[in-house]
């Protein structure tokens, strides 16, 4: 079975002049090497394709694959994570992870929260700021939390993202609107414990493999799983399994959101508890990072005794099973 690999390699975009934060979501070479090594160990033939433009060129040249292991994030547009799956759908080539609809929806945090809210899943109250004048109609109690509506890896999130008054809300929103050229989501800040839940599988077969709690060390940016805290997690962040009742409840909320949103194969859901101790959905990552040493999902897997090759094998098993059923 021939498996193509689609991905965005960070060093390629840095060579084109893109900055560190611009390329924060893209993969390191050792991530691709690690995934490919496991796939070969599982008996598959592999073929590195690369980013969406490379995929288009190779499809136009007549090349095909039995399945594509897709972790391409894309660079431009609100539907950038959906570009590779949409093209593969057009050529009827199956792939790992979620479909174009799910990836377009979940990149937009506000749209995702509307769907999650409609599912009856708790999520912080929020509003969307598309231009600075929208701030005049914000009617949410402080403190609030402000971030770009369609970024990952903590991009745009700093200690200043937690705002305590209208002046700070105005300043942070204006900066983010200018920097990221996209709307800003403003939501009620939740003061409770912060979690990420790892999930493997699709639909009714999806299972929460564990709940990891995030603790910020004294020198970390406070109250926010920010870009800086994520980048320097070994010095700034401590991870622990949450095996108490609240951790279990967070896993239940995460599974409900995962299934309700239609996510597939593997990923993560981030949650935070409100003042009453109820875990709230914050956001979902249906294309979770897969660096075996530095990404949250493999870190969580390792904490619960799932080795990296077992994670990749589980992703492939989930994808192949649902493809066979189609």
C-alpha positions in Angstrom: 0.0 0.0 0.0 1.5 3.3 -1.1 1.0 6.2 1.4 1.7 9.8 0.4 2.6 12.3 3.1 1.3 15.9 2.8 2.7 18.5 5.2 4.0 22.1 5.4 7.7 22.1 6.3 8.7 25.1 8.4 12.1 25.4 7.0 10.8 25.7 3.4 8.7 28.8 4.3 11.4 30.3 6.5 13.7 30.1 3.4 11.0 32.1 1.5 11.2 34.9 4.1 8.3 34.1 6.3 8.8 34.9 10.0 9.0 32.6 13.0 5.4 33.3 14.2 4.0 33.1 10.7 5.4 29.5 10.4 4.7 28.4 14.0 2.1 25.8 13.0 4.3 24.1 10.4 6.3 21.0 10.9 9.9 20.3 11.6 11.8 17.8 9.4 12.1 15.3 12.3 8.3 15.2 12.6 8.0 14.0 9.0 10.9 11.6 9.4 9.3 10.1 12.6 5.9 9.6 11.0 7.5 8.1 7.8 9.6 5.7 9.8 6.6 4.4 11.7 4.6 4.0 8.5 7.5 2.0 7.0 7.8 -0.1 10.1 4.1 -0.9 9.7 4.8 -2.2 6.2 3.7 0.7 4.0 5.5 2.2 1.1 5.8 6.0 1.6 6.2 8.9 -0.7 6.8 12.5 0.6 4.6 14.9 -1.3 4.8 18.1 0.7 2.5 21.1 0.6 -0.6 21.8 -1.4 1.1 23.2 -4.5 3.4 20.2 -4.6 0.3 17.9 -4.4 -1.4 19.8 -7.2 1.7 19.5 -9.4 2.1 15.8 -8.8 -1.6 15.0 -9.3 -1.5 16.9 -12.6 1.5 14.7 -13.6 -0.7 11.7 -13.1 0.6 10.4 -9.8 -1.7 8.7 -7.3 -1.6 7.1 -3.8 -3.7 4.5 -2.0 -4.0 6.9 1.0 -2.5 10.2 2.0 -1.3 10.8 5.6 -2.3 14.5 5.7 -0.9 16.9 8.3 -0.8 20.0 5.9 -1.9 23.2 7.7 -1.9 25.5 4.7 -0.7 29.1 4.6 -3.4 31.3 3.2 -7.1 31.8 3.7 -9.7 30.8 6.3 -10.0 27.4 4.6 -6.3 26.7 4.5 -6.5 23.5 6.5 -9.2 22.2 4.1 -7.2 22.7 0.9 -5.4 19.4 0.7 -8.5 17.2 1.8 -10.7 19.1 -0.8 -8.3 18.4 -3.6 -7.9 14.7 -2.5 -11.7 14.4 -2.4 -11.9 15.6 -6.0 -9.5 12.8 -7.0 -11.2 10.3 -4.8 -8.0 9.6 -2.9 -8.6 8.8 0.8 -6.7 10.5 3.6 -6.2 10.6 7.3 -8.0 13.0 9.7 -11.0 15.2 9.1 -12.7 16.3 6.0 -12.8 19.8 4.4 -16.0 20.9 6.1 -14.7 20.0 9.6 -11.3 21.6 9.0 -12.9 24.8 7.6 -15.3 25.0 10.5 -12.9 24.3 13.3 -10.2 26.7 12.2 -12.8 29.5 12.8 -13.1 29.5 16.6 -16.3 31.6 16.6 -18.2 29.4 14.2 -17.0 26.3 16.1 -18.3 27.7 19.4 -21.7 28.4 17.8 -22.0 24.8 16.7 -20.7 23.5 20.1 -23.2 25.8 21.9 -26.0 24.4 19.8 -25.0 20.9 20.8 -25.6 21.9 24.4 -21.9 21.8 25.3 -20.7 24.5 27.7 -18.4 27.1 26.2 -17.6 30.7 27.3 -19.8 33.5 26.2 -18.2 35.4 23.3 -18.5 38.0 20.6 -16.7 38.5 17.3 -14.8 41.8 16.5 -14.4 42.3 12.8 -13.5 46.0 13.0 -12.6 48.2 15.9 -16.0 49.9 16.0 -17.5 46.5 17.0 -16.0 47.0 20.4 -18.7 49.5 21.2 -21.3 46.7 21.4 -19.3 44.3 23.6 -21.5 43.5 26.6 -19.6 40.9 28.5 -18.2 41.2 32.0 -14.5 41.6 32.6 -12.1 39.9 32.7 -12.2 38.9 29.0 -9.8 36.9 26.8 -8.9 38.1 23.3 -7.3 36.1 20.5 -7.3 35.8 16.7 -10.3 33.9 15.4 -8.4 31.5 13.1 -4.9 30.8 14.4 -3.3 27.9 16.3 -0.2 27.1 18.3 -1.0 30.0 20.6 -0.3 32.6 17.8 -1.5 36.0 18.9 -1.9 34.9 22.6 0.2 36.6 25.2 -0.2 37.6 28.9 -2.0 40.7 27.6 -4.7 38.5 26.1 -6.5 38.6 29.5 -7.9 42.1 29.6 -9.4 43.8 32.7 -11.0 46.9 31.2 -12.2 48.6 28.0 -8.9 50.4 27.4 -7.0 47.1 27.4 -9.7 45.5 25.3 -9.4 48.2 22.7 -5.5 48.1 22.6 -5.2 44.3 22.3 -8.0 44.0 19.8 -6.6 46.7 17.6 -3.1 45.1 17.7 -4.5 41.7 16.7 -6.7 43.0 14.0 -3.7 44.8 12.4 -1.2 41.9 13.0 -3.3 39.0 11.7 -5.7 40.7 9.3 -8.6 38.6 10.6 -11.4 39.0 13.1 -10.8 38.8 16.8 -12.8 36.6 19.2 -13.5 38.1 22.7 -14.8 35.6 25.3 -15.4 35.4 29.0 -12.3 34.5 30.8 -12.6 31.3 32.8 -10.7 31.2 36.1 -10.5 27.4 36.6 -8.2 24.6 35.7 -6.9 24.2 32.1 -6.9 20.9 30.2 -6.3 19.3 26.9 -7.9 16.0 26.1 -6.4 13.6 23.6 -8.8 11.6 21.4 -8.2 8.7 19.0 -10.9 7.4 16.7 -14.0 8.5 14.8 -17.7 8.8 15.7 -18.9 6.3 18.3 -15.6 4.6 18.3 -13.7 7.7 19.3 -12.2 7.5 22.8 -10.5 10.0 25.1 -7.1 8.5 25.9 -6.4 10.9 28.7 -6.8 14.4 30.1 -3.7 16.4 30.6 -3.7 19.4 32.9 -1.6 22.5 32.1 0.3 24.3 34.9 2.2 27.5 34.3 5.4 27.9 36.2 6.4 31.1 38.0 8.4 32.5 35.1 5.7 31.7 32.5 3.3 34.2 31.0 0.4 33.9 33.4 -3.2 32.7 32.7 -2.6 31.9 29.1 -1.3 28.9 27.1 0.4 31.5 24.9 2.7 31.2 21.9 5.7 31.8 24.2 4.6 29.3 26.8 4.0 26.6 24.1 7.3 27.3 22.4 9.3 27.1 25.6 7.1 24.6 27.4 10.1 22.6 28.9 11.0 25.7 31.0 7.7 27.4 31.4 5.0 24.7 31.6 4.3 21.5 33.7 2.0 18.8 32.4 0.2 16.3 34.6 -2.5 13.7 34.1 -5.8 14.9 35.5 -7.2 11.6 36.9 -9.8 13.1 39.3 -13.5 13.7 38.7 -13.0 17.0 37.0 -10.5 15.4 34.6 -13.0 12.7 33.8 -15.7 15.3 33.2 -13.4 17.2 30.9 -12.9 14.0 28.8 -16.7 13.5 28.6 -17.2 17.1 27.4 -14.4 16.6 24.9 -15.8 13.4 23.4 -19.2 15.0 23.0 -17.7 17.9 21.1 -15.4 15.7 19.0 -18.4 13.5 17.9 -20.7 16.5 17.5 -18.3 18.3 15.2 -17.5 15.2 13.1 -13.8 15.1 13.7 -11.9 12.0 12.7 -9.0 9.7 13.6 -7.1 11.7 16.2 -6.7 15.1 17.7 -7.1 17.3 20.8 -9.7 19.4 22.5 -8.8 22.2 24.9 -11.0 23.0 27.8 -11.0 25.3 30.9 -13.2 25.1 34.0 -15.4 28.0 34.9 -15.9 29.4 38.4 -18.3 26.6 39.2 -15.9 23.9 38.3 -17.6 22.9 35.0 -15.2 22.2 32.1 -15.9 24.4 29.1 -15.0 23.8 25.5 -12.4 26.3 24.3 -11.2 25.0 21.0 -10.5 21.8 19.0 -7.4 20.8 17.1 -8.4 18.1 14.5 -4.9 18.3 13.0 -2.9 18.1 16.2 0.9 18.3 16.1 2.7 15.0 15.8 6.2 15.7 16.8 7.1 12.7 19.0 8.9 14.9 21.6 7.4 18.3 21.5 3.7 18.1 20.5 0.9 17.9 23.1 -0.8 14.8 21.7 2.3 12.6 21.7 3.3 14.0 25.1 -0.1 13.0 26.5 0.1 9.6 24.8 3.4 9.0 26.4 2.0 9.9 29.8 -0.7 7.2 29.5 1.6 4.6 28.1 0.9 4.9 24.3 4.1 5.0 22.4 4.5 7.1 19.3 4.4 4.2 16.8 1.2 3.0 18.5 -0.4 6.4 18.1 0.4 6.5 14.4 -0.8 2.9 14.0 -4.1 3.8 15.7 -4.6 6.8 13.4 -4.0 4.5 10.3 -6.4 1.9 11.7 -9.1 4.5 12.3 -8.7 5.9 8.8 -8.6 2.5 7.0 -11.7 1.3 8.9 -13.9 4.2 8.0 -12.6 4.3 4.4 -13.5 0.6 4.1 -17.0 1.3 5.3 -17.6 4.1 2.8 
